[in-house]
Amino acid sequence: MKKNLENVYEAQIKALQEEIAALQCQQDKNEREIAMNLAGGRMQDALLIMTGHQEKEMGKSQRHITAHLKTEIMEMEEDLIRQTKINGIVLVNCSVKTVEKGNKKMVQQHRLTGHCSFLDFQVEFELTDVQEDTTLVRTITDLNIVMDSTEFKDFGNFVSGVEDKRDLLLFFRTLRRFSDRCEDRRRTFQHFQEKYPCVVSLPGGCRAEVMQIKSPKLAGCALTIYWSIEVTNEGDITPKIDLLTKMPEKVLEMDSRKVIENAPDSFQSLLRILGAEASIDTVIQSVDV
C-alpha cells in the first residue's frame, strides 16, 4: 500500500515537472516573440531615449527617428509661440480626462488654465464625440469659466451668457479683444500720470476705469475721466469715455457761458474729432494752467 502511494506521488510530481517545463518553454517563446516585435519598432527607440542611451549607441534608423522626433517637437513649440503671438492667449496648464468611452460615443472633460494679458482664466468643458454613420459629431455639452471679472461687470455678464450658450470660441475671441481695449486704457492712463504727475492721479491704479484731474492752483475744482468698456452678449466691445465735473458753487455761478455745464458734451465732440488721447490731453491742459 505504501509503495503504491509512493508511485502515485512520483507520477504526480513528474506530471507537475513536465507542466512547469512546458510553461517555461512557452514563456521563453513569448519573450523571444516580444523581443523580435520590439526590435525594429519605435517602442525600442523611445526606451533608448528615455533610458539615456546616446545617439552613438543607436543604429542609423534610430538616429533618423530621433532627429525626426526632435524636429516635430521644435515645430510644435514654434507653432505654439506663433499662435500665442497671434491670439494673445497663453495656456499654462491643460488636462484631459475621459469619463465615457464606447463604440460610437466618447465623452472627455477638458481643463485649460491660462491668461490673456493680465486677465487670468480657467475653462472647464465637456466634449462629446458621437459617431453617426461616417460622420463624427463633436459638441460641447457643458462649459464652466472661472475668472476674476468682478471689476468688469459687463464682461462678467458676457461670461455668464457664453456658459449658457456653451460658445467657447466666442469667449476666447472676445477675451482677446477685451484685453486689448483694457491695455489701451492702461497705457493711456499711465502715460498721462507720468506726463502730468502733479495733476493726474489714478485712485484705483492704471488698470481701473477712473482718472482724476486736479490742479493745485484751482482748489476744489476736479475733473474725472470715466473710461468703461462695454461688452454685449454677442461679444461686441465698445469703449465708452465720459467726462465728469466737480466744481465749487461759486465757480458755477461765475460760469455765465455754461462752459463747465457743457463740458461733458464738448468732450464727446472732441473724442469724435481727435480721438481719446488727444482729447484727454486737451482737458488736462485746460486745467494745468
Salt bridges, closest charged atoms under 4 A:
GLU55 OE2 - LYS70 NZ 3.20
GLU57 OE1 - HIS53 NE2 3.95
GLU72 OE2 - HIS68 NE2 2.88
ASP79 OD1 - ARG82 NH2 3.01
GLU124 OE2 - ARG111 NH2 2.96
ASP129 OD1 - ARG138 NE 2.70
ASP180 OD2 - ARG176 NE 3.04
GLU183 OE2 - ARG186 NH2 2.61
GLU183 OE2 - ARG187 NH1 3.98
GLU183 OE1 - ARG207 NH1 3.55
ASP184 OD2 - ARG181 NH2 3.06
ASP184 OD1 - ARG187 NH2 2.56
GLU261 OE1 - LYS258 NZ 3.82
GLU277 OE2 - HIS191 NE2 3.74
ASP281 OD2 - LYS195 NZ 3.03
